[in-house]
């Protein structure tokens, strides 16, 4: 279960970093790219978290 938590934290950290890069980017294409990456990573993190919560304890 700790493996999942480590991956979840990594996804959330990566999403936050992409959001920051998007906010700081001066090039509109880079801003859009990093915004999409942040959204995608956040969605993945949410799905991992749902899987963790749905998984029965002890398995």
PDBQT receptor file of N, H, CA, C and O in Angstrom, charges set to zero:
ATOM      1  N   UNK A   1       0.825  -1.193   0.000  1.00  0.00    +0.000 N 
ATOM      2  CA  UNK A   1       0.000   0.000   0.000  1.00  0.00    +0.000 C 
ATOM      3  C   UNK A   1       0.870   1.258   0.000  1.00  0.00    +0.000 C 
ATOM      4  O   UNK A   1       0.479   2.282  -0.559  1.00  0.00    +0.000 OA
ATOM      5  N   UNK A   2       2.041   1.184   0.622  1.00  0.00    +0.000 N 
ATOM      6  H   UNK A   2       2.359   0.351   1.077  1.00  0.00    +0.000 HD
ATOM      7  CA  UNK A   2       2.928   2.344   0.648  1.00  0.00    +0.000 C 
ATOM      8  C   UNK A   2       3.406   2.716  -0.746  1.00  0.00    +0.000 C 
ATOM      9  O   UNK A   2       3.627   3.891  -1.041  1.00  0.00    +0.000 OA
ATOM     10  N   UNK A   3       3.566   1.697  -1.615  1.00  0.00    +0.000 N 
ATOM     11  H   UNK A   3       3.386   0.743  -1.375  1.00  0.00    +0.000 HD
ATOM     12  CA  UNK A   3       3.962   1.963  -2.999  1.00  0.00    +0.000 C 
ATOM     13  C   UNK A   3       2.973   2.892  -3.680  1.00  0.00    +0.000 C 
ATOM     14  O   UNK A   3       3.365   3.844  -4.356  1.00  0.00    +0.000 OA
ATOM     15  N   UNK A   4       1.696   2.613  -3.498  1.00  0.00    +0.000 N 
ATOM     16  H   UNK A   4       1.378   1.841  -2.949  1.00  0.00    +0.000 HD
ATOM     17  CA  UNK A   4       0.661   3.446  -4.101  1.00  0.00    +0.000 C 
ATOM     18  C   UNK A   4       0.742   4.871  -3.571  1.00  0.00    +0.000 C 
ATOM     19  O   UNK A   4       0.620   5.834  -4.328  1.00  0.00    +0.000 OA
ATOM     20  N   UNK A   5       0.945   4.991  -2.289  1.00  0.00    +0.000 N 
ATOM     21  H   UNK A   5       1.044   4.208  -1.674  1.00  0.00    +0.000 HD
ATOM     22  CA  UNK A   5       1.009   6.316  -1.667  1.00  0.00    +0.000 C 
ATOM     23  C   UNK A   5       2.201   7.112  -2.192  1.00  0.00    +0.000 C 
ATOM     24  O   UNK A   5       2.093   8.316  -2.422  1.00  0.00    +0.000 OA
ATOM     25  N   UNK A   6       3.325   6.450  -2.378  1.00  0.00    +0.000 N 
ATOM     26  H   UNK A   6       3.413   5.471  -2.190  1.00  0.00    +0.000 HD
ATOM     27  CA  UNK A   6       4.514   7.109  -2.921  1.00  0.00    +0.000 C 
ATOM     28  C   UNK A   6       4.239   7.608  -4.337  1.00  0.00    +0.000 C 
ATOM     29  O   UNK A   6       4.592   8.736  -4.682  1.00  0.00    +0.000 OA
ATOM     30  N   UNK A   7       3.615   6.777  -5.143  1.00  0.00    +0.000 N 
ATOM     31  H   UNK A   7       3.328   5.861  -4.862  1.00  0.00    +0.000 HD
ATOM     32  CA  UNK A   7       3.287   7.176  -6.516  1.00  0.00    +0.000 C 
ATOM     33  C   UNK A   7       2.266   8.314  -6.534  1.00  0.00    +0.000 C 
ATOM     34  O   UNK A   7       2.352   9.227  -7.356  1.00  0.00    +0.000 OA
ATOM     35  N   UNK A   8       1.317   8.249  -5.633  1.00  0.00    +0.000 N 
ATOM     36  H   UNK A   8       1.246   7.507  -4.966  1.00  0.00    +0.000 HD
ATOM     37  CA  UNK A   8       0.309   9.306  -5.543  1.00  0.00    +0.000 C 
ATOM     38  C   UNK A   8       0.962  10.645  -5.206  1.00  0.00    +0.000 C 
ATOM     39  O   UNK A   8       0.661  11.663  -5.831  1.00  0.00    +0.000 OA
ATOM     40  N   UNK A   9       1.846  10.640  -4.226  1.00  0.00    +0.000 N 
ATOM     41  H   UNK A   9       2.090   9.814  -3.718  1.00  0.00    +0.000 HD
ATOM     42  CA  UNK A   9       2.543  11.873  -3.844  1.00  0.00    +0.000 C 
ATOM     43  C   UNK A   9       3.395  12.400  -4.995  1.00  0.00    +0.000 C 
ATOM     44  O   UNK A   9       3.460  13.611  -5.208  1.00  0.00    +0.000 OA
ATOM     45  N   UNK A  10       4.046  11.512  -5.734  1.00  0.00    +0.000 N 
ATOM     46  H   UNK A  10       3.993  10.529  -5.561  1.00  0.00    +0.000 HD
ATOM     47  CA  UNK A  10       4.865  11.923  -6.882  1.00  0.00    +0.000 C 
ATOM     48  C   UNK A  10       3.994  12.568  -7.960  1.00  0.00    +0.000 C 
ATOM     49  O   UNK A  10       4.367  13.597  -8.522  1.00  0.00    +0.000 OA
ATOM     50  N   UNK A  11       2.851  11.977  -8.248  1.00  0.00    +0.000 N 
ATOM     51  H   UNK A  11       2.548  11.141  -7.791  1.00  0.00    +0.000 HD
ATOM     52  CA  UNK A  11       1.942  12.558  -9.236  1.00  0.00    +0.000 C 
ATOM     53  C   UNK A  11       1.467  13.939  -8.805  1.00  0.00    +0.000 C 
ATOM     54  O   UNK A  11       1.418  14.861  -9.620  1.00  0.00    +0.000 OA
ATOM     55  N   UNK A  12       1.122  14.086  -7.543  1.00  0.00    +0.000 N 
ATOM     56  H   UNK A  12       1.162  13.337  -6.882  1.00  0.00    +0.000 HD
ATOM     57  CA  UNK A  12       0.645  15.380  -7.035  1.00  0.00    +0.000 C 
ATOM     58  C   UNK A  12       1.769  16.432  -7.092  1.00  0.00    +0.000 C 
ATOM     59  O   UNK A  12       1.527  17.590  -7.434  1.00  0.00    +0.000 OA
ATOM     60  N   UNK A  13       2.983  16.017  -6.757  1.00  0.00    +0.000 N 
ATOM     61  H   UNK A  13       3.180  15.077  -6.480  1.00  0.00    +0.000 HD
ATOM     62  CA  UNK A  13       4.124  16.933  -6.816  1.00  0.00    +0.000 C 
ATOM     63  C   UNK A  13       4.402  17.359  -8.256  1.00  0.00    +0.000 C 
ATOM     64  O   UNK A  13       4.624  18.538  -8.531  1.00  0.00    +0.000 OA
ATOM     65  N   UNK A  14       4.389  16.400  -9.159  1.00  0.00    +0.000 N 
ATOM     66  H   UNK A  14       4.210  15.442  -8.935  1.00  0.00    +0.000 HD
ATOM     67  CA  UNK A  14       4.624  16.706 -10.569  1.00  0.00    +0.000 C 
ATOM     68  C   UNK A  14       3.538  17.631 -11.119  1.00  0.00    +0.000 C 
ATOM     69  O   UNK A  14       3.831  18.547 -11.887  1.00  0.00    +0.000 OA
ATOM     70  N   UNK A  15       2.302  17.395 -10.733  1.00  0.00    +0.000 N 
ATOM     71  H   UNK A  15       2.064  16.650 -10.108  1.00  0.00    +0.000 HD
ATOM     72  CA  UNK A  15       1.197  18.246 -11.188  1.00  0.00    +0.000 C 
ATOM     73  C   UNK A  15       1.388  19.677 -10.680  1.00  0.00    +0.000 C 
ATOM     74  O   UNK A  15       1.172  20.636 -11.420  1.00  0.00    +0.000 OA
ATOM     75  N   UNK A  16       1.789  19.815  -9.430  1.00  0.00    +0.000 N 
ATOM     76  H   UNK A  16       1.965  19.036  -8.828  1.00  0.00    +0.000 HD
ATOM     77  CA  UNK A  16       2.014  21.153  -8.864  1.00  0.00    +0.000 C 
ATOM     78  C   UNK A  16       3.164  21.869  -9.576  1.00  0.00    +0.000 C 
ATOM     79  O   UNK A  16       3.095  23.073  -9.821  1.00  0.00    +0.000 OA
ATOM     80  N   UNK A  17       4.209  21.128  -9.902  1.00  0.00    +0.000 N 
ATOM     81  H   UNK A  17       4.265  20.150  -9.703  1.00  0.00    +0.000 HD
ATOM     82  CA  UNK A  17       5.337  21.721 -10.616  1.00  0.00    +0.000 C 
ATOM     83  C   UNK A  17       4.933  22.165 -12.020  1.00  0.00    +0.000 C 
ATOM     84  O   UNK A  17       5.345  23.230 -12.481  1.00  0.00    +0.000 OA
ATOM     85  N   UNK A  18       4.134  21.354 -12.690  1.00  0.00    +0.000 N 
ATOM     86  H   UNK A  18       3.800  20.489 -12.315  1.00  0.00    +0.000 HD
ATOM     87  CA  UNK A  18       3.655  21.744 -14.029  1.00  0.00    +0.000 C 
ATOM     88  C   UNK A  18       2.769  22.974 -13.944  1.00  0.00    +0.000 C 
ATOM     89  O   UNK A  18       2.833  23.849 -14.807  1.00  0.00    +0.000 OA
ATOM     90  N   UNK A  19       1.947  23.046 -12.916  1.00  0.00    +0.000 N 
ATOM     91  H   UNK A  19       1.894  22.335 -12.215  1.00  0.00    +0.000 HD
ATOM     92  CA  UNK A  19       1.086  24.221 -12.729  1.00  0.00    +0.000 C 
ATOM     93  C   UNK A  19       1.947  25.464 -12.529  1.00  0.00    +0.000 C 
ATOM     94  O   UNK A  19       1.661  26.514 -13.104  1.00  0.00    +0.000 OA
ATOM     95  N   UNK A  20       2.981  25.356 -11.731  1.00  0.00    +0.000 N 
ATOM     96  H   UNK A  20       3.214  24.503 -11.263  1.00  0.00    +0.000 HD
ATOM     97  CA  UNK A  20       3.880  26.484 -11.487  1.00  0.00    +0.000 C 
ATOM     98  C   UNK A  20       4.572  26.912 -12.782  1.00  0.00    +0.000 C 
ATOM     99  O   UNK A  20       4.636  28.101 -13.091  1.00  0.00    +0.000 OA
ATOM    100  N   UNK A  21       5.082  25.954 -13.526  1.00  0.00    +0.000 N 
ATOM    101  H   UNK A  21       5.031  24.988 -13.275  1.00  0.00    +0.000 HD
ATOM    102  CA  UNK A  21       5.739  26.275 -14.800  1.00  0.00    +0.000 C 
ATOM    103  C   UNK A  21       4.743  26.955 -15.739  1.00  0.00    +0.000 C 
ATOM    104  O   UNK A  21       5.083  27.926 -16.416  1.00  0.00    +0.000 OA
ATOM    105  N   UNK A  22       3.533  26.450 -15.777  1.00  0.00    +0.000 N 
ATOM    106  H   UNK A  22       3.257  25.661 -15.228  1.00  0.00    +0.000 HD
ATOM    107  CA  UNK A  22       2.501  27.054 -16.619  1.00  0.00    +0.000 C 
ATOM    108  C   UNK A  22       2.246  28.503 -16.217  1.00  0.00    +0.000 C 
ATOM    109  O   UNK A  22       2.121  29.379 -17.072  1.00  0.00    +0.000 OA
ATOM    110  N   UNK A  23       2.170  28.744 -14.933  1.00  0.00    +0.000 N 
ATOM    111  H   UNK A  23       2.272  28.031 -14.239  1.00  0.00    +0.000 HD
ATOM    112  CA  UNK A  23       1.923  30.102 -14.436  1.00  0.00    +0.000 C 
ATOM    113  C   UNK A  23       3.070  31.055 -14.762  1.00  0.00    +0.000 C 
ATOM    114  O   UNK A  23       2.853  32.247 -14.978  1.00  0.00    +0.000 OA
ATOM    115  N   UNK A  24       4.287  30.524 -14.797  1.00  0.00    +0.000 N 
ATOM    116  H   UNK A  24       4.463  29.556 -14.622  1.00  0.00    +0.000 HD
ATOM    117  CA  UNK A  24       5.462  31.371 -15.022  1.00  0.00    +0.000 C 
ATOM    118  C   UNK A  24       5.858  31.490 -16.496  1.00  0.00    +0.000 C 
ATOM    119  O   UNK A  24       6.637  32.369 -16.865  1.00  0.00    +0.000 OA
ATOM    120  N   UNK A  25       5.329  30.617 -17.320  1.00  0.00    +0.000 N 
ATOM    121  H   UNK A  25       4.697  29.903 -17.020  1.00  0.00    +0.000 HD
ATOM    122  CA  UNK A  25       5.727  30.599 -18.741  1.00  0.00    +0.000 C 
ATOM    123  C   UNK A  25       5.263  31.871 -19.447  1.00  0.00    +0.000 C 
ATOM    124  O   UNK A  25       4.150  32.353 -19.239  1.00  0.00    +0.000 OA
ATOM    125  N   UNK A  26       6.141  32.390 -20.278  1.00  0.00    +0.000 N 
ATOM    126  H   UNK A  26       7.045  31.997 -20.448  1.00  0.00    +0.000 HD
ATOM    127  CA  UNK A  26       5.785  33.572 -21.066  1.00  0.00    +0.000 C 
ATOM    128  C   UNK A  26       5.320  33.180 -22.468  1.00  0.00    +0.000 C 
ATOM    129  O   UNK A  26       4.587  33.929 -23.113  1.00  0.00    +0.000 OA
ATOM    130  N   UNK A  27       5.739  32.026 -22.933  1.00  0.00    +0.000 N 
ATOM    131  H   UNK A  27       6.334  31.417 -22.409  1.00  0.00    +0.000 HD
ATOM    132  CA  UNK A  27       5.328  31.524 -24.242  1.00  0.00    +0.000 C 
ATOM    133  C   UNK A  27       3.929  30.893 -24.108  1.00  0.00    +0.000 C 
ATOM    134  O   UNK A  27       3.754  29.955 -23.329  1.00  0.00    +0.000 OA
ATOM    135  N   UNK A  28       2.949  31.387 -24.845  1.00  0.00    +0.000 N 
ATOM    136  H   UNK A  28       3.091  32.148 -25.477  1.00  0.00    +0.000 HD
ATOM    137  CA  UNK A  28       1.579  30.859 -24.730  1.00  0.00    +0.000 C 
ATOM    138  C   UNK A  28       1.472  29.358 -25.004  1.00  0.00    +0.000 C 
ATOM    139  O   UNK A  28       0.674  28.674 -24.364  1.00  0.00    +0.000 OA
ATOM    140  N   UNK A  29       2.261  28.837 -25.943  1.00  0.00    +0.000 N 
ATOM    141  H   UNK A  29       2.909  29.392 -26.463  1.00  0.00    +0.000 HD
ATOM    142  CA  UNK A  29       2.207  27.403 -26.242  1.00  0.00    +0.000 C 
ATOM    143  C   UNK A  29       2.746  26.572 -25.073  1.00  0.00    +0.000 C 
ATOM    144  O   UNK A  29       2.196  25.523 -24.738  1.00  0.00    +0.000 OA
ATOM    145  N   UNK A  30       3.825  27.056 -24.463  1.00  0.00    +0.000 N 
ATOM    146  H   UNK A  30       4.272  27.908 -24.736  1.00  0.00    +0.000 HD
ATOM    147  CA  UNK A  30       4.376  26.344 -23.301  1.00  0.00    +0.000 C 
ATOM    148  C   UNK A  30       3.419  26.434 -22.120  1.00  0.00    +0.000 C 
ATOM    149  O   UNK A  30       3.252  25.473 -21.369  1.00  0.00    +0.000 OA
ATOM    150  N   UNK A  31       2.799  27.586 -21.963  1.00  0.00    +0.000 N 
ATOM    151  H   UNK A  31       2.935  28.367 -22.573  1.00  0.00    +0.000 HD
ATOM    152  CA  UNK A  31       1.827  27.769 -20.878  1.00  0.00    +0.000 C 
ATOM    153  C   UNK A  31       0.688  26.761 -21.029  1.00  0.00    +0.000 C 
ATOM    154  O   UNK A  31       0.291  26.106 -20.065  1.00  0.00    +0.000 OA
ATOM    155  N   UNK A  32       0.173  26.648 -22.250  1.00  0.00    +0.000 N 
ATOM    156  H   UNK A  32       0.496  27.179 -23.033  1.00  0.00    +0.000 HD
ATOM    157  CA  UNK A  32      -0.925  25.715 -22.512  1.00  0.00    +0.000 C 
ATOM    158  C   UNK A  32      -0.485  24.264 -22.311  1.00  0.00    +0.000 C 
ATOM    159  O   UNK A  32      -1.218  23.463 -21.731  1.00  0.00    +0.000 OA
ATOM    160  N   UNK A  33       0.713  23.931 -22.791  1.00  0.00    +0.000 N 
ATOM    161  H   UNK A  33       1.308  24.581 -23.262  1.00  0.00    +0.000 HD
ATOM    162  CA  UNK A  33       1.228  22.576 -22.639  1.00  0.00    +0.000 C 
ATOM    163  C   UNK A  33       1.335  22.183 -21.164  1.00  0.00    +0.000 C 
ATOM    164  O   UNK A  33       0.858  21.119 -20.768  1.00  0.00    +0.000 OA
ATOM    165  N   UNK A  34       1.955  23.033 -20.361  1.00  0.00    +0.000 N 
ATOM    166  H   UNK A  34       2.342  23.897 -20.683  1.00  0.00    +0.000 HD
ATOM    167  CA  UNK A  34       2.138  22.698 -18.949  1.00  0.00    +0.000 C 
ATOM    168  C   UNK A  34       0.822  22.740 -18.180  1.00  0.00    +0.000 C 
ATOM    169  O   UNK A  34       0.666  22.040 -17.180  1.00  0.00    +0.000 OA
ATOM    170  N   UNK A  35      -0.114  23.547 -18.633  1.00  0.00    +0.000 N 
ATOM    171  H   UNK A  35       0.012  24.115 -19.446  1.00  0.00    +0.000 HD
ATOM    172  CA  UNK A  35      -1.441  23.555 -18.022  1.00  0.00    +0.000 C 
ATOM    173  C   UNK A  35      -2.131  22.212 -18.281  1.00  0.00    +0.000 C 
ATOM    174  O   UNK A  35      -2.736  21.631 -17.379  1.00  0.00    +0.000 OA
ATOM    175  N   UNK A  36      -2.033  21.724 -19.530  1.00  0.00    +0.000 N 
ATOM    176  H   UNK A  36      -1.541  22.195 -20.263  1.00  0.00    +0.000 HD
ATOM    177  CA  UNK A  36      -2.627  20.422 -19.863  1.00  0.00    +0.000 C 
ATOM    178  C   UNK A  36      -1.936  19.295 -19.103  1.00  0.00    +0.000 C 
ATOM    179  O   UNK A  36      -2.593  18.364 -18.637  1.00  0.00    +0.000 OA
ATOM    180  N   UNK A  37      -0.617  19.374 -18.977  1.00  0.00    +0.000 N 
ATOM    181  H   UNK A  37      -0.082  20.130 -19.355  1.00  0.00    +0.000 HD
ATOM    182  CA  UNK A  37       0.110  18.347 -18.215  1.00  0.00    +0.000 C 
ATOM    183  C   UNK A  37      -0.325  18.343 -16.748  1.00  0.00    +0.000 C 
ATOM    184  O   UNK A  37      -0.527  17.282 -16.158  1.00  0.00    +0.000 OA
ATOM    185  N   UNK A  38      -0.464  19.521 -16.172  1.00  0.00    +0.000 N 
ATOM    186  H   UNK A  38      -0.299  20.383 -16.651  1.00  0.00    +0.000 HD
ATOM    187  CA  UNK A  38      -0.903  19.618 -14.777  1.00  0.00    +0.000 C 
ATOM    188  C   UNK A  38      -2.282  18.995 -14.602  1.00  0.00    +0.000 C 
ATOM    189  O   UNK A  38      -2.520  18.254 -13.648  1.00  0.00    +0.000 OA
ATOM    190  N   UNK A  39      -3.183  19.299 -15.523  1.00  0.00    +0.000 N 
ATOM    191  H   UNK A  39      -2.989  19.902 -16.297  1.00  0.00    +0.000 HD
ATOM    192  CA  UNK A  39      -4.536  18.745 -15.448  1.00  0.00    +0.000 C 
ATOM    193  C   UNK A  39      -4.508  17.225 -15.590  1.00  0.00    +0.000 C 
ATOM    194  O   UNK A  39      -5.191  16.513 -14.854  1.00  0.00    +0.000 OA
ATOM    195  N   UNK A  40      -3.720  16.738 -16.532  1.00  0.00    +0.000 N 
ATOM    196  H   UNK A  40      -3.165  17.316 -17.130  1.00  0.00    +0.000 HD
ATOM    197  CA  UNK A  40      -3.618  15.300 -16.752  1.00  0.00    +0.000 C 
ATOM    198  C   UNK A  40      -3.038  14.586 -15.527  1.00  0.00    +0.000 C 
ATOM    199  O   UNK A  40      -3.562  13.558 -15.099  1.00  0.00    +0.000 OA
ATOM    200  N   UNK A  41      -1.970  15.127 -14.975  1.00  0.00    +0.000 N 
ATOM    201  H   UNK A  41      -1.544  15.962 -15.323  1.00  0.00    +0.000 HD
ATOM    202  CA  UNK A  41      -1.354  14.504 -13.795  1.00  0.00    +0.000 C 
ATOM    203  C   UNK A  41      -2.284  14.547 -12.590  1.00  0.00    +0.000 C 
ATOM    204  O   UNK A  41      -2.315  13.609 -11.793  1.00  0.00    +0.000 OA
ATOM    205  N   UNK A  42      -3.032  15.618 -12.456  1.00  0.00    +0.000 N 
ATOM    206  H   UNK A  42      -3.007  16.380 -13.103  1.00  0.00    +0.000 HD
ATOM    207  CA  UNK A  42      -4.003  15.713 -11.358  1.00  0.00    +0.000 C 
ATOM    208  C   UNK A  42      -5.090  14.653 -11.511  1.00  0.00    +0.000 C 
ATOM    209  O   UNK A  42      -5.497  14.020 -10.536  1.00  0.00    +0.000 OA
ATOM    210  N   UNK A  43      -5.553  14.468 -12.744  1.00  0.00    +0.000 N 
ATOM    211  H   UNK A  43      -5.223  14.982 -13.536  1.00  0.00    +0.000 HD
ATOM    212  CA  UNK A  43      -6.559  13.434 -13.011  1.00  0.00    +0.000 C 
ATOM    213  C   UNK A  43      -6.012  12.051 -12.691  1.00  0.00    +0.000 C 
ATOM    214  O   UNK A  43      -6.699  11.237 -12.074  1.00  0.00    +0.000 OA
ATOM    215  N   UNK A  44      -4.793  11.783 -13.102  1.00  0.00    +0.000 N 
ATOM    216  H   UNK A  44      -4.235  12.444 -13.603  1.00  0.00    +0.000 HD
ATOM    217  CA  UNK A  44      -4.166  10.489 -12.788  1.00  0.00    +0.000 C 
ATOM    218  C   UNK A  44      -4.039  10.290 -11.282  1.00  0.00    +0.000 C 
ATOM    219  O   UNK A  44      -4.317   9.205 -10.769  1.00  0.00    +0.000 OA
ATOM    220  N   UNK A  45      -3.625  11.323 -10.583  1.00  0.00    +0.000 N 
ATOM    221  H   UNK A  45      -3.399  12.204 -10.999  1.00  0.00    +0.000 HD
ATOM    222  CA  UNK A  45      -3.488  11.230  -9.125  1.00  0.00    +0.000 C 
ATOM    223  C   UNK A  45      -4.845  10.949  -8.476  1.00  0.00    +0.000 C 
ATOM    224  O   UNK A  45      -4.941  10.148  -7.546  1.00  0.00    +0.000 OA
ATOM    225  N   UNK A  46      -5.878  11.605  -8.964  1.00  0.00    +0.000 N 
ATOM    226  H   UNK A  46      -5.800  12.256  -9.719  1.00  0.00    +0.000 HD
ATOM    227  CA  UNK A  46      -7.225  11.363  -8.427  1.00  0.00    +0.000 C 
ATOM    228  C   UNK A  46      -7.645   9.916  -8.651  1.00  0.00    +0.000 C 
ATOM    229  O   UNK A  46      -8.258   9.306  -7.774  1.00  0.00    +0.000 OA
ATOM    230  N   UNK A  47      -7.324   9.363  -9.810  1.00  0.00    +0.000 N 
ATOM    231  H   UNK A  47      -6.826   9.858 -10.522  1.00  0.00    +0.000 HD
ATOM    232  CA  UNK A  47      -7.676   7.977 -10.115  1.00  0.00    +0.000 C 
ATOM    233  C   UNK A  47      -6.890   7.000  -9.243  1.00  0.00    +0.000 C 
ATOM    234  O   UNK A  47      -7.438   5.995  -8.788  1.00  0.00    +0.000 OA
ATOM    235  N   UNK A  48      -5.620   7.286  -9.011  1.00  0.00    +0.000 N 
ATOM    236  H   UNK A  48      -5.175   8.102  -9.380  1.00  0.00    +0.000 HD
ATOM    237  CA  UNK A  48      -4.821   6.432  -8.120  1.00  0.00    +0.000 C 
ATOM    238  C   UNK A  48      -5.392   6.489  -6.705  1.00  0.00    +0.000 C 
ATOM    239  O   UNK A  48      -5.509   5.460  -6.038  1.00  0.00    +0.000 OA
ATOM    240  N   UNK A  49      -5.742   7.670  -6.255  1.00  0.00    +0.000 N 
ATOM    241  H   UNK A  49      -5.648   8.505  -6.797  1.00  0.00    +0.000 HD
ATOM    242  CA  UNK A  49      -6.313   7.816  -4.918  1.00  0.00    +0.000 C 
ATOM    243  C   UNK A  49      -7.632   7.050  -4.795  1.00  0.00    +0.000 C 
ATOM    244  O   UNK A  49      -7.879   6.400  -3.779  1.00  0.00    +0.000 OA
ATOM    245  N   UNK A  50      -8.473   7.125  -5.819  1.00  0.00    +0.000 N 
ATOM    246  H   UNK A  50      -8.272   7.653  -6.644  1.00  0.00    +0.000 HD
ATOM    247  CA  UNK A  50      -9.730   6.366  -5.815  1.00  0.00    +0.000 C 
ATOM    248  C   UNK A  50      -9.451   4.870  -5.735  1.00  0.00    +0.000 C 
ATOM    249  O   UNK A  50     -10.144   4.147  -5.019  1.00  0.00    +0.000 OA
ATOM    250  N   UNK A  51      -8.453   4.407  -6.457  1.00  0.00    +0.000 N 
ATOM    251  H   UNK A  51      -7.890   4.994  -7.039  1.00  0.00    +0.000 HD
ATOM    252  CA  UNK A  51      -8.100   2.985  -6.442  1.00  0.00    +0.000 C 
ATOM    253  C   UNK A  51      -7.606   2.562  -5.067  1.00  0.00    +0.000 C 
ATOM    254  O   UNK A  51      -7.916   1.469  -4.594  1.00  0.00    +0.000 OA
ATOM    255  N   UNK A  52      -6.833   3.440  -4.429  1.00  0.00    +0.000 N 
ATOM    256  H   UNK A  52      -6.581   4.329  -4.813  1.00  0.00    +0.000 HD
ATOM    257  CA  UNK A  52      -6.336   3.140  -3.082  1.00  0.00    +0.000 C 
ATOM    258  C   UNK A  52      -7.504   3.022  -2.110  1.00  0.00    +0.000 C 
ATOM    259  O   UNK A  52      -7.554   2.100  -1.295  1.00  0.00    +0.000 OA
ATOM    260  N   UNK A  53      -8.432   3.951  -2.202  1.00  0.00    +0.000 N 
ATOM    261  H   UNK A  53      -8.391   4.699  -2.864  1.00  0.00    +0.000 HD
ATOM    262  CA  UNK A  53      -9.576   3.964  -1.287  1.00  0.00    +0.000 C 
ATOM    263  C   UNK A  53     -10.527   2.800  -1.548  1.00  0.00    +0.000 C 
ATOM    264  O   UNK A  53     -11.182   2.319  -0.623  1.00  0.00    +0.000 OA
ATOM    265  N   UNK A  54     -10.610   2.347  -2.791  1.00  0.00    +0.000 N 
ATOM    266  H   UNK A  54     -10.078   2.738  -3.543  1.00  0.00    +0.000 HD
ATOM    267  CA  UNK A  54     -11.520   1.272  -3.147  1.00  0.00    +0.000 C 
ATOM    268  C   UNK A  54     -10.948  -0.109  -2.836  1.00  0.00    +0.000 C 
ATOM    269  O   UNK A  54     -11.687  -1.087  -2.722  1.00  0.00    +0.000 OA
ATOM    270  N   UNK A  55      -9.622  -0.175  -2.700  1.00  0.00    +0.000 N 
ATOM    271  H   UNK A  55      -9.022   0.619  -2.793  1.00  0.00    +0.000 HD
ATOM    272  CA  UNK A  55      -8.968  -1.464  -2.476  1.00  0.00    +0.000 C 
ATOM    273  C   UNK A  55      -9.244  -1.936  -1.048  1.00  0.00    +0.000 C 
ATOM    274  O   UNK A  55      -9.040  -1.184  -0.096  1.00  0.00    +0.000 OA
ATOM    275  N   UNK A  56      -9.704  -3.176  -0.897  1.00  0.00    +0.000 N 
ATOM    276  H   UNK A  56      -9.869  -3.787  -1.671  1.00  0.00    +0.000 HD
ATOM    277  CA  UNK A  56      -9.952  -3.711   0.438  1.00  0.00    +0.000 C 
ATOM    278  C   UNK A  56      -8.651  -3.816   1.229  1.00  0.00    +0.000 C 
ATOM    279  O   UNK A  56      -7.601  -4.136   0.672  1.00  0.00    +0.000 OA
ATOM    280  N   UNK A  57      -8.726  -3.551   2.501  1.00  0.00    +0.000 N 
ATOM    281  H   UNK A  57      -9.579  -3.291   2.954  1.00  0.00    +0.000 HD
ATOM    282  CA  UNK A  57      -7.546  -3.633   3.368  1.00  0.00    +0.000 C 
ATOM    283  C   UNK A  57      -7.034  -5.072   3.426  1.00  0.00    +0.000 C 
ATOM    284  O   UNK A  57      -7.813  -6.025   3.443  1.00  0.00    +0.000 OA
ATOM    285  N   UNK A  58      -5.696  -5.206   3.457  1.00  0.00    +0.000 N 
ATOM    286  H   UNK A  58      -5.064  -4.431   3.443  1.00  0.00    +0.000 HD
ATOM    287  CA  UNK A  58      -5.099  -6.527   3.590  1.00  0.00    +0.000 C 
ATOM    288  C   UNK A  58      -4.875  -7.235   2.264  1.00  0.00    +0.000 C 
ATOM    289  O   UNK A  58      -4.451  -8.390   2.244  1.00  0.00    +0.000 OA
ATOM    290  N   UNK A  59      -5.157  -6.550   1.141  1.00  0.00    +0.000 N 
ATOM    291  H   UNK A  59      -5.502  -5.612   1.156  1.00  0.00    +0.000 HD
ATOM    292  CA  UNK A  59      -4.915  -7.187  -0.160  1.00  0.00    +0.000 C 
ATOM    293  C   UNK A  59      -3.986  -6.346  -0.978  1.00  0.00    +0.000 C 
ATOM    294  O   UNK A  59      -3.657  -6.710  -2.108  1.00  0.00    +0.000 OA
TER     295      UNK A  59
